Amino acid sequence: MSEFISSTERQNGIVDLLTRQGRLSVAEIVEQFEISEATARRDLEFLAEQGRLQRVHGGALSLKQAPPELPILQREQEQMGFKHRIGLKAAALVSDGETVFLGSGTTVLEVARNLRSRRGLTVITNSLPVMNTFAGLSEINVIALGGMLRDSELSFIGHITEQALAEVRADKVIIGVHAISVESGLTNDYLPETMTDRAILKAGREVVVVADHTKVNAVATAFLAPLTSIHTFVTDAETPEDFLAALHEAGIGVHLS
């Protein structure tokens, strides 16, 4: 087969086959496309660099395309058990007296609900539901960042929010993400929010990402940051072991709920 197709056609064929099967080994590619192991590995490395697959030991995994994100009020019941346990685990990483930034989204909201009993905590947030979660609690100081309200997420984004973020610093930043993969890093599906999210990542000494297994090995439209921009990942036990191993190799702490 390799004598009759170009390298581009062969690489497209590898991606098509991977999409159908979900996983391919180097040996399968060698047999299917009648090429050497060295050529198969070069093809996989090239396709991984292009963000078209996830390279793993001995082969590759398909990258699923993350579906469009529904409004927060519709997402609240999705994967609820996983989100509750992730929220509990992530909240345990926060100590009394710390300053923590909490982003928007349903998983971070679960973190917030598990922090209500903390003492001397300062919470910085651009999320309206998070603000409401801590309203009226005398032991928690809330710094609310304004800006342009994104109705579907009930969060504030844009230039005003980013200016406010430049004036604050947190011990920890805890954020959710629409999709995360080794090659493509952190991605979201709403381009206007990207610059605000990047400013959030810069606001803390430690970046903690909370996401259930459905967000893993997926890619969304807007690139946010490389995987190495985070320090800790909190997820559930159904997250693929290959992905967790890649995080460990990159020096990223992993906590399973």
C-alpha positions in Angstrom: 0.0 0.0 0.0 2.8 2.4 0.9 4.0 2.4 -2.7 0.8 3.9 -4.0 -0.1 6.6 -1.5 1.6 9.7 -0.2 2.7 10.2 3.4 -0.2 12.7 3.8 -2.7 10.2 2.6 -1.2 7.5 4.8 -1.3 9.8 7.8 -5.0 10.7 7.1 -5.7 7.0 6.8 -4.1 6.4 10.2 -6.3 9.1 11.8 -9.4 7.6 10.1 -8.6 4.1 11.3 -7.9 5.4 14.8 -11.2 7.3 14.9 -13.0 4.0 14.2 -11.0 1.9 16.6 -10.2 4.3 19.4 -6.6 2.9 19.8 -3.9 1.7 17.4 -0.6 -0.1 18.0 2.5 0.5 16.0 2.4 -3.1 14.9 -1.2 -2.6 13.5 -0.1 0.4 11.5 2.9 -1.5 10.1 0.7 -4.3 9.0 -2.2 -2.2 7.7 -0.1 0.3 5.7 2.9 -2.0 4.9 5.5 0.4 6.3 8.4 0.0 8.7 8.2 0.5 12.4 10.4 3.6 12.1 8.0 5.2 9.5 5.0 4.3 11.6 6.5 5.9 14.7 7.4 9.1 12.7 3.9 9.3 11.4 2.5 9.0 15.0 4.9 11.7 16.3 4.0 14.0 13.5 0.2 13.5 14.0 0.6 14.0 17.7 2.4 17.3 17.1 -0.5 18.3 14.9 -2.9 17.6 17.8 -4.7 14.9 15.8 -4.1 12.0 18.2 -2.6 11.2 21.6 0.7 9.3 21.5 1.0 6.5 24.1 3.6 3.8 24.7 3.4 1.4 21.7 0.8 3.3 19.7 -1.8 6.0 19.9 -5.2 6.9 21.2 -8.0 8.8 19.4 -8.7 12.4 20.6 -12.5 12.8 20.9 -13.9 16.2 20.0 -15.5 17.8 23.0 -19.2 18.6 22.5 -20.5 22.1 22.8 -20.9 23.2 26.4 -24.5 23.6 27.6 -25.5 26.5 29.9 -24.4 26.0 33.6 -28.0 25.5 34.8 -28.5 22.6 32.4 -25.1 21.0 33.2 -25.5 21.0 36.9 -27.0 17.5 37.1 -24.5 16.0 34.5 -22.0 13.6 36.1 -23.3 14.9 39.4 -21.8 12.1 41.6 -18.4 12.5 40.0 -18.5 16.3 40.4 -19.5 16.1 44.1 -16.6 13.8 44.9 -14.1 15.8 42.9 -15.3 19.0 44.7 -14.8 17.3 48.1 -11.3 16.1 47.2 -10.3 19.5 45.8 -11.6 21.4 48.8 -9.4 19.2 51.0 -6.4 20.8 49.3 -7.4 24.3 50.7 -6.3 25.3 54.2 -7.9 27.7 56.6 -6.5 31.2 56.1 -5.6 30.8 52.4 -6.5 33.0 49.5 -8.1 31.0 46.7 -9.4 31.9 43.3 -12.5 29.9 42.2 -13.5 30.0 38.6 -16.8 29.3 36.9 -18.5 26.0 36.1 -20.4 23.3 37.9 -17.4 21.3 39.2 -15.8 24.4 40.7 -19.2 25.2 42.3 -19.0 21.8 44.1 -15.6 22.8 45.4 -17.1 26.1 46.7 -19.9 24.3 48.5 -17.3 22.2 50.3 -15.4 25.2 51.5 -18.2 27.0 53.3 -17.0 25.7 56.7 -13.4 27.1 56.3 -12.2 29.8 58.6 -10.3 32.9 57.6 -10.6 32.0 53.9 -10.4 34.7 51.2 -12.2 33.7 48.0 -11.7 35.6 44.8 -14.1 34.7 42.0 -15.7 35.9 38.7 -18.6 33.3 39.2 -21.9 34.6 40.3 -23.0 31.2 41.7 -19.8 31.0 43.7 -20.4 34.5 45.1 -23.9 33.5 46.2 -22.5 30.3 47.8 -20.4 32.4 50.2 -22.7 35.3 50.7 -23.4 36.0 54.4 -20.6 33.8 55.8 -18.7 35.9 58.3 -15.6 33.6 58.3 -15.0 34.0 54.5 -14.0 37.1 52.7 -15.3 37.4 49.2 -13.6 39.4 46.5 -16.0 39.6 43.5 -14.6 40.5 40.1 -17.0 42.3 37.8 -17.0 42.7 34.0 -19.2 41.5 31.2 -21.7 38.9 32.3 -21.7 35.7 30.3 -25.3 34.7 30.7 -24.9 31.0 29.9 -22.1 30.5 32.5 -23.2 33.2 35.0 -19.6 34.4 35.0 -17.9 37.7 34.4 -15.3 38.0 31.6 -13.6 40.5 29.4 -11.3 43.5 29.8 -12.7 44.8 33.1 -12.4 41.3 34.7 -8.8 41.0 33.3 -7.8 44.3 34.8 -9.1 43.3 38.2 -7.3 40.0 38.0 -4.0 41.9 37.5 -4.5 43.4 41.0 -5.0 40.2 42.9 -2.9 37.2 43.9 -4.0 33.8 45.3 -2.4 30.8 47.0 -4.4 28.5 44.7 -6.4 28.9 41.5 -9.1 26.3 41.1 -10.7 26.1 37.7 -12.6 23.7 35.5 -11.9 23.1 31.9 -14.1 22.0 28.9 -11.5 19.6 27.5 -8.0 18.5 28.4 -5.4 16.3 26.5 -1.7 15.7 26.7 -0.9 17.2 23.2 -3.5 19.9 23.0 -3.4 20.9 26.7 -6.4 22.9 28.1 -9.0 23.9 25.6 -12.4 25.6 25.9 -15.3 26.2 23.4 -15.9 29.9 23.9 -13.2 32.1 22.3 -14.2 35.4 24.0 -13.4 33.9 27.4 -9.9 32.7 26.5 -8.0 35.8 27.5 -9.9 36.0 30.9 -9.0 32.4 31.6 -5.4 33.0 30.8 -5.3 35.9 33.2 -6.9 33.6 35.9 -4.1 31.1 35.4 -1.5 33.8 36.2 -3.3 34.9 39.4 -2.1 32.0 41.7 1.0 30.3 42.9 -0.6 26.9 42.3 -3.1 26.0 39.5 -5.5 23.2 40.3 -7.7 21.9 37.5 -10.9 20.0 38.4 -12.5 17.8 35.7 -14.3 14.5 35.5 -13.2 11.7 33.1 -15.6 12.9 30.3 -13.3 16.0 29.7 -10.1 13.9 29.3 -8.5 13.1 26.0 -10.8 15.6 24.4 -10.2 18.8 22.4 -12.3 21.9 22.1 -12.1 24.9 19.8 -10.1 27.5 21.7 -6.6 26.8 23.0 -6.2 28.0 26.6 -2.8 26.8 27.9 -0.4 23.8 27.7 -0.7 21.0 30.1 2.4 22.2 31.9 0.7 25.3 33.0 -1.1 23.4 35.8 0.3 22.0 39.0 -2.5 19.7 40.2 -5.3 17.7 38.6 -8.3 16.5 40.5 -10.4 13.9 38.7 -12.3 10.6 39.2 -11.1 7.0 39.1 -12.6 6.5 35.6 -10.0 8.8 34.0 -7.7 6.7 31.7 -4.5 5.4 33.3 -2.4 6.4 30.2 -3.5 10.0 30.7 -2.7 9.9 34.5 0.7 8.4 33.8 1.5 11.2 31.3 0.6 13.8 34.1 2.9 12.0 36.6 5.7 12.1 34.0 5.1 15.8 33.5 5.4 16.4 37.2 1.7 17.3 37.7 0.1 16.1 40.9 -2.9 13.9 40.6 -5.7 13.4 43.1 -8.4 10.8 42.4 -11.8 11.2 44.1 
